[in-house]
Amino acid sequence: MCGAVAGEPHPYDSSRKTRLHIGHIIDKSMGGTDEPGNLKAICSVCNEGASNLTLARPSAIKLLAQIRRAPAKDQLEVLEWLVKKFPKQTKEYLALPKD
């Protein structure tokens, strides 16, 4: 991260004054929590750009391969999450004729 101090011009974008955010050391999507030990002060420019520093999003094929290798308990957790996220599409899919 840049190490900028609140209020000073940001070293990567001098048109902006540095504002600090509270960021996660381990992102919540990766199992991190909101506990104080997992939080850090980070400038807004670095925090907003953090998603650009992570690996590219995996393709559907790669995701499916990872899910297939996961234990059944984890596969069911993924299924539950998808059903909750896409209830309409789930109902439509389940209504399709079965082979």
C-alpha positions as CSV (number, residue, x, y, z in Angstrom):
1,M,0.0,0.0,0.0
2,C,1.1,3.6,-0.5
3,G,1.5,4.7,3.2
4,A,-0.1,8.1,2.6
5,V,-1.3,10.1,5.6
6,A,-4.8,11.4,5.9
7,G,-5.2,14.9,4.4
8,E,-2.0,15.0,2.3
9,P,-2.1,14.8,-1.5
10,H,-2.2,11.1,-2.5
11,P,1.1,10.0,-4.0
12,Y,-0.6,8.2,-6.9
13,D,-3.3,10.8,-7.6
14,S,-2.2,14.3,-6.5
15,S,-5.7,15.7,-7.5
16,R,-7.1,13.9,-4.4
17,K,-6.5,14.4,-0.7
18,T,-5.9,11.2,1.1
19,R,-8.9,9.9,3.0
20,L,-8.5,6.8,5.2
21,H,-10.9,3.9,5.1
22,I,-11.0,0.9,7.4
23,G,-10.0,-2.1,5.2
24,H,-9.8,-5.8,5.9
25,I,-6.5,-7.6,6.1
26,I,-8.2,-10.9,5.0
27,D,-11.2,-10.0,2.8
28,K,-14.6,-11.1,4.1
29,S,-15.1,-13.0,0.8
30,M,-12.1,-15.0,1.7
31,G,-13.3,-15.8,5.2
32,G,-12.0,-12.7,7.0
33,T,-14.0,-11.0,9.8
34,D,-14.8,-7.6,11.1
35,E,-12.8,-8.3,14.2
36,P,-10.3,-5.5,15.1
37,G,-7.3,-7.8,14.5
38,N,-8.4,-8.2,10.8
39,L,-8.8,-4.4,10.2
40,K,-6.3,-1.8,9.0
41,A,-6.2,1.8,8.0
42,I,-5.9,2.2,4.3
43,C,-6.1,5.2,2.0
44,S,-9.3,5.5,-0.1
45,V,-7.4,5.3,-3.4
46,C,-5.7,2.0,-2.5
47,N,-8.9,0.6,-0.9
48,E,-11.0,1.4,-4.0
49,G,-8.3,-0.1,-6.2
50,A,-7.8,-3.2,-4.1
51,S,-10.1,-5.3,-6.4
52,N,-7.8,-4.4,-9.3
53,L,-4.8,-5.9,-7.5
54,T,-6.4,-9.3,-7.0
55,L,-6.2,-12.2,-9.4
56,A,-8.5,-12.3,-12.4
57,R,-11.9,-13.8,-11.8
58,P,-12.0,-17.5,-12.6
59,S,-13.9,-18.8,-15.5
60,A,-17.0,-21.0,-15.1
61,I,-15.0,-24.1,-16.1
62,K,-12.4,-23.4,-13.4
63,L,-15.1,-22.7,-10.8
64,L,-16.9,-25.9,-11.6
65,A,-13.7,-27.9,-11.4
66,Q,-13.0,-26.4,-7.9
67,I,-16.5,-27.2,-6.7
68,R,-16.3,-30.8,-8.0
69,R,-13.1,-31.3,-6.0
70,A,-14.6,-29.9,-2.9
71,P,-16.2,-32.1,-0.2
72,A,-19.9,-32.7,-0.5
73,K,-20.6,-30.4,2.5
74,D,-18.9,-27.5,0.7
75,Q,-20.7,-28.3,-2.6
76,L,-24.0,-28.2,-0.8
77,E,-23.1,-24.9,0.8
78,V,-22.4,-23.5,-2.7
79,L,-25.7,-24.9,-4.0
80,E,-27.6,-23.3,-1.1
81,W,-25.9,-19.9,-1.7
82,L,-26.8,-20.1,-5.5
83,V,-30.4,-21.0,-4.8
84,K,-30.7,-18.0,-2.4
85,K,-29.0,-15.7,-4.9
86,F,-31.1,-16.8,-7.9
87,P,-34.5,-18.0,-6.6
88,K,-36.4,-17.2,-9.8
89,Q,-33.9,-19.0,-12.0
90,T,-33.8,-21.9,-9.7
91,K,-37.6,-22.3,-9.9
92,E,-37.5,-22.1,-13.7
93,Y,-34.7,-24.7,-13.9
94,L,-36.5,-27.1,-11.6
95,A,-39.6,-26.8,-13.7
96,L,-37.8,-27.9,-16.9
97,P,-38.7,-31.4,-18.1
98,K,-36.2,-34.0,-16.9
99,D,-34.6,-36.5,-19.3
